[in-house]
C-alpha cells in the first residue's frame, strides 16, 4: 500500500465501505486492497496480455477479484512475489490509469515516469 501512496496525485478512499481500501489517481481506481475469505489480497490493473502472462508465470497471481478478469489481476499472499516486483506492478497499474486521463490532467507523463528515480523510492 505504501507504494500506491508514494505515487503523484494518488489517494486512498473507502468507496465500497469498511474492508476495501482503494487507491485512486484523480478519482480513478488503480488498486484495491481487500480480503477474500479472510485473507488480504491486492487487486491491480494490468494490460490483458501482461495479466495473462503474469497468471501463467506466478501461481499467486489470479484474475482480478470482482473486476474485469482481462484487465485486472489479484496478488495473493503466501507466494514468492518479491517486494520490488509488487512495487513494479503497483506502479504499472497506476500508469495504465494515468494514460486514460486527459493529457492536461495527468500528474506524470506515463512515457517518461519510469525513467526518473520514482520507481526506486523506498516503502512498498
VENRARA-V622413 format. One record per pair of residues at least 12 apart in sequence whose ideal C-beta (glycine too) atoms are under 10 Angstrom apart, sorted by the first residue. I is the first residue (numbers start at 1). J is the second residue. Records with the same first field share a line. If there is no record, write none. Layout:
BEGIN
I->J + J
END
This chain:
BEGIN
1->21 + 23 + 31 + 33 + 42 + 90 + 123 + 124
2->87 + 90 + 121 + 122 + 123 + 124
3->23 + 31 + 83 + 86 + 87 + 88 + 89 + 90 + 91 + 93 + 94 + 118 + 119 + 121 + 122 + 123 + 124
4->21 + 22 + 23 + 24 + 25 + 30 + 31 + 33 + 42 + 44 + 87 + 90 + 91 + 93 + 94 + 124
5->23 + 31 + 123
6->87 + 90 + 91 + 94 + 118 + 119 + 121 + 122 + 123 + 124
7->23 + 25 + 30 + 31 + 90 + 91 + 93 + 94 + 95 + 98 + 107 + 108 + 113 + 118 + 121
8->25 + 26 + 94 + 98 + 106 + 107 + 108 + 113 + 118
9->24 + 25 + 26 + 27 + 94 + 98 + 101 + 105 + 106 + 107 + 108
10->23 + 24 + 25 + 26 + 30 + 31 + 90 + 94 + 97 + 98 + 107
11->23 + 24 + 25 + 26 + 27
12->24 + 31 + 33
13->27 + 29
15->29 + 32
16->32 + 34 + 66
19->33 + 34 + 35 + 40
20->32 + 33 + 34 + 35 + 43 + 66
21->33 + 34 + 42
22->34 + 43
23->42 + 44 + 90 + 93 + 94 + 97
24->94 + 97
25->93 + 94 + 95 + 97 + 98 + 100 + 101 + 105 + 106 + 107 + 108
26->97 + 98 + 100 + 101 + 102 + 105 + 106 + 107
27->97 + 101 + 105
28->45 + 94 + 96 + 97 + 98 + 100 + 101
29->43 + 44 + 45 + 67 + 72 + 93 + 97
30->43 + 44 + 45 + 90 + 91 + 92 + 93 + 94 + 95 + 96 + 97 + 98
31->43 + 44 + 45 + 75 + 89 + 90 + 93 + 94 + 97
32->44 + 45 + 64 + 65 + 66 + 67 + 72 + 74 + 93
33->75
34->65 + 66 + 74
35->65
36->62 + 65 + 66 + 74 + 76
39->76 + 77 + 78
40->75 + 76 + 77
41->60 + 62 + 64 + 65 + 74 + 75 + 76 + 77
42->65 + 73 + 74 + 75 + 76 + 77 + 81 + 86 + 89 + 90 + 93
43->62 + 63 + 64 + 65 + 66 + 67 + 72 + 73 + 74 + 75 + 93
44->61 + 64 + 67 + 71 + 72 + 73 + 74 + 75 + 86 + 89 + 90 + 91 + 92 + 93 + 94 + 96
45->64 + 67 + 68 + 71 + 72 + 73 + 89 + 90 + 92 + 93 + 94 + 95 + 96 + 97 + 100
46->61 + 64 + 70 + 71 + 72 + 73 + 89 + 92 + 93 + 96
47->70 + 71 + 92 + 96
48->68 + 69 + 70 + 71 + 72
49->70
50->73 + 89 + 92 + 96
51->63 + 64 + 68 + 69 + 70 + 71 + 72 + 73
52->69 + 70 + 73
54->73 + 75 + 81 + 85 + 89
55->69 + 73 + 74
58->73 + 75 + 76 + 79 + 80 + 81 + 85
59->76 + 78 + 79 + 80
60->74 + 75 + 76 + 77 + 78 + 79 + 80 + 81
61->73 + 74 + 75 + 76 + 79 + 81 + 89
62->74 + 75 + 76
71->96
72->93
73->89 + 93
75->89 + 90
82->124
83->123 + 124
84->119 + 120 + 124
85->124
86->124
87->119 + 120 + 121 + 122 + 123 + 124
88->114 + 119
90->124
91->113 + 114 + 118 + 119
92->110 + 114 + 119
94->107 + 108 + 110 + 113 + 118
95->108 + 109 + 110 + 111 + 113 + 114
96->110
97->110
98->110 + 113
99->111
END
